[in-house]
């Protein structure tokens, strides 16, 4: 069996970082870059803006020792934490472009101004929330894209989901006749009742860094098995980490192939989320 995924979260209350002479992003990056210092994958700090903005609660974030800094919401921080073992440098690059730390004091509060990374997660009607599973879950090694079953109440419905994903929309619309080559179907009762956040936390990258994988994990939950079209939940593991959406089972295969090839991005499929 695969070893569990190690994680370390340190919460510190240090007045020296704040006050009237709040440390600058450059000073904080320099502190993490001292010779022999342990460099965390991600560091987040609160400041006056965190307390003042009750909707977004923006946190000032630092990635590595290259001085990269950006604003991020608490929920996006939590989702990134669940996927840090995958290596999120490109994701953090995107956050730094989207929500740079250099914003002036008032810009985060302006209606037409900038938003911290993950703002959409804070405003969802069903925001993601991680709770520890009742029992340890198996690690999922992503050698191909994964479709993980979490509802075990209807085997016939599960078989229909698998069939629709494999066949796609049919030969008249999809060049690929069987998407089973690109998707591994995980039918393990250990994942019964697991939440999307619990599943994404268990996904470990495969041995081949060049493997054609969409950087998402697919979930067949109760809604997938019961609703028309068998809408599969898609959970991004990079870029829009944890901001899940649904697509019908029959387009799941062509979606992961196009995402892996870079022909399309998550937004192209998120628009179709009912």
C-alpha positions in Angstrom: 0.0 0.0 0.0 1.1 3.6 -0.6 2.4 5.5 2.4 0.2 8.3 3.7 0.8 11.8 2.4 2.7 13.9 5.0 1.5 17.3 5.9 2.5 19.9 8.3 0.6 23.0 9.3 2.1 25.5 11.7 0.0 28.3 13.2 2.0 31.1 14.8 1.1 34.3 16.6 4.1 36.6 16.4 3.5 40.3 17.1 6.9 41.2 15.6 5.4 40.6 12.1 2.7 43.3 12.5 2.1 46.6 14.2 2.7 50.0 12.7 5.9 48.8 11.1 4.4 45.8 9.3 7.0 43.7 7.5 7.1 44.2 3.7 6.8 41.3 1.3 10.5 41.7 0.5 11.5 41.5 4.2 9.4 38.4 4.8 10.8 36.7 1.7 14.3 37.5 2.9 13.5 36.0 6.3 12.6 32.7 4.7 15.7 32.8 2.5 18.3 32.7 5.2 20.9 29.9 4.8 19.8 26.7 6.4 16.3 27.9 7.0 13.4 25.6 6.5 11.3 27.1 3.7 7.6 26.3 3.9 5.6 25.7 0.6 3.2 28.4 1.6 3.1 31.0 4.3 0.0 33.2 5.0 -0.3 36.2 7.2 -3.2 38.2 8.5 -3.3 42.0 8.7 -5.8 44.7 9.2 -7.4 44.0 5.8 -8.1 40.4 6.9 -10.2 41.6 9.8 -11.8 44.5 7.9 -13.1 42.5 4.9 -15.7 40.2 6.3 -16.6 38.6 2.9 -13.2 37.7 1.5 -10.9 37.7 4.6 -7.8 38.2 2.4 -4.6 36.7 3.6 -1.1 37.9 2.4 0.6 34.7 1.1 4.2 33.9 0.3 5.3 31.0 -1.8 8.9 29.7 -1.5 11.9 31.9 -1.3 11.7 33.8 -4.6 9.8 36.7 -3.2 6.5 35.6 -4.8 3.6 37.1 -2.8 -0.1 37.4 -3.4 -3.5 37.8 -1.7 -5.6 34.7 -1.1 -8.8 33.8 0.7 -9.0 31.3 3.7 -10.9 28.7 1.7 -8.5 28.8 -1.2 -5.6 28.5 1.3 -7.3 25.4 2.8 -7.8 23.8 -0.7 -4.2 24.6 -1.7 -3.0 23.0 1.6 -4.8 19.7 0.6 -2.9 19.6 -2.6 0.5 21.1 -1.7 2.2 17.6 -2.0 1.5 17.8 -5.7 3.7 20.9 -6.2 1.7 24.0 -6.9 4.3 26.4 -8.2 2.5 27.1 -11.4 -0.8 27.6 -9.5 0.9 30.1 -7.2 2.4 31.9 -10.2 -1.2 32.3 -11.4 -2.3 33.6 -8.1 0.5 36.2 -8.0 -0.6 37.5 -11.4 -4.2 37.5 -10.4 -3.9 39.0 -7.0 -0.4 40.6 -6.5 0.7 41.6 -3.1 1.6 45.1 -4.4 -2.1 46.2 -4.4 -2.5 49.4 -2.4 -4.4 49.5 0.9 -7.8 50.4 -0.6 -7.8 48.3 -3.7 -9.1 45.1 -2.1 -12.2 46.9 -0.9 -13.1 48.6 -4.2 -16.2 47.2 -5.8 -14.5 47.3 -9.3 -11.0 46.6 -7.9 -9.1 43.4 -7.5 -10.1 40.2 -5.7 -7.9 37.8 -3.8 -7.3 34.4 -5.3 -10.2 32.1 -4.3 -12.8 34.8 -4.0 -15.3 32.6 -5.9 -14.9 30.0 -3.2 -16.0 32.4 -0.5 -19.1 33.4 -2.4 -20.3 29.9 -3.4 -23.7 28.7 -2.0 -21.9 25.4 -1.4 -18.4 26.4 -0.4 -15.9 23.5 0.1 -15.0 22.5 3.6 -12.6 19.8 4.7 -13.5 17.6 7.6 -11.2 14.7 8.6 -12.6 11.3 7.5 -13.9 8.9 10.1 -11.2 6.4 9.0 -8.0 6.7 7.1 -8.6 6.7 3.3 -6.3 4.9 0.8 -3.9 7.0 -1.2 -4.9 7.4 -4.9 -1.9 7.3 -7.3 -2.8 9.2 -10.4 -1.2 7.3 -13.3 -4.3 8.2 -15.4 -7.3 10.4 -14.6 -9.4 9.0 -11.8 -13.1 8.6 -11.3 -13.7 7.8 -7.7 -17.0 6.3 -6.6 -18.3 7.6 -3.2 -21.9 6.3 -3.3 -22.5 2.6 -3.1 -26.3 2.5 -3.0 -27.0 1.6 -6.6 -24.6 -0.7 -8.6 -26.7 -0.5 -11.8 -26.4 3.3 -11.7 -22.7 3.1 -11.2 -22.4 0.7 -14.1 -24.3 3.2 -16.2 -21.9 6.0 -15.2 -18.9 3.9 -16.2 -20.5 3.0 -19.5 -21.3 6.6 -20.3 -17.8 7.8 -19.5 -16.3 5.1 -21.6 -18.5 5.6 -24.6 -18.6 9.3 -24.5 -21.0 11.0 -27.0 -20.5 8.3 -29.6 -18.4 7.9 -32.7 -20.2 10.6 -34.6 -19.0 13.3 -32.1 -15.8 11.9 -30.4 -12.8 10.6 -32.3 -11.9 8.3 -29.3 -14.1 5.3 -29.1 -13.3 4.2 -25.5 -12.2 6.7 -22.9 -11.4 3.9 -20.5 -7.8 4.1 -21.6 -7.6 7.6 -20.1 -9.8 7.1 -16.9 -9.3 4.7 -14.1 -12.5 3.8 -12.3 -12.0 3.5 -8.5 -14.7 1.3 -7.1 -13.5 1.0 -3.5 -16.0 0.9 -0.6 -13.3 2.6 1.6 -14.4 5.9 -0.1 -18.1 5.4 0.7 -19.4 8.8 1.8 -16.1 10.6 1.3 -16.4 14.3 0.5 -14.7 15.9 -2.5 -12.1 17.5 -0.2 -11.3 14.2 1.4 -10.8 12.6 -1.9 -8.6 15.3 -3.4 -6.4 15.2 -0.3 -5.6 11.6 -1.1 -4.5 12.0 -4.8 -0.8 11.5 -5.3 0.9 12.2 -8.6 2.0 9.2 -10.6 5.6 8.3 -11.5 5.5 9.7 -15.0 5.5 13.6 -14.9 4.8 13.6 -18.6 1.6 11.5 -18.3 -1.4 12.9 -20.1 -3.6 13.8 -17.1 -6.0 16.6 -16.6 -4.9 17.6 -13.1 -8.4 17.0 -11.8 -10.1 14.2 -9.8 -13.5 13.0 -10.9 -16.1 11.9 -8.3 -19.3 9.8 -8.7 -21.3 10.8 -5.7 -25.0 10.5 -4.8 -26.0 13.2 -7.3 -24.0 11.5 -10.0 -25.8 8.2 -9.6 -29.3 9.6 -9.1 -29.7 12.6 -11.5 -30.3 12.5 -15.2 -27.2 12.6 -17.3 -25.2 11.3 -14.3 -23.4 14.6 -13.6 -19.8 13.8 -12.5 -18.2 16.2 -10.0 -14.9 17.6 -11.3 -12.5 18.7 -8.6 -9.4 20.8 -9.9 -6.1 19.8 -8.2 -4.2 22.7 -9.7 -5.1 26.2 -11.0 -8.6 26.6 -9.5 -7.8 24.2 -6.7 -10.9 22.7 -5.0 -13.4 24.9 -6.9 -15.5 22.0 -8.1 -18.2 21.8 -10.8 -20.1 19.1 -12.7 -20.3 17.8 -16.2 -22.5 15.1 -17.7 -20.9 11.6 -17.7 -20.8 11.4 -21.5 -18.5 14.4 -21.9 -16.2 13.5 -19.0 -13.8 11.6 -21.2 -13.4 14.2 -23.9 -13.1 16.8 -21.2 -10.1 15.2 -19.4 -8.4 14.5 -22.7 -8.7 18.1 -23.9 -7.6 19.4 -20.5 -4.5 17.2 -20.5 -3.6 18.3 -24.0 -4.1 21.9 -23.1 -6.6 22.4 -25.9 -9.2 23.7 -23.4 -9.2 25.0 -19.9 -11.5 24.5 -16.9 -13.5 27.6 -17.7 -14.6 26.1 -21.0 -16.3 23.3 -19.1 -17.3 25.2 -16.0 -19.6 27.3 -18.2 -21.7 24.2 -18.9 -22.2 23.4 -15.2 -25.9 23.3 -14.6 
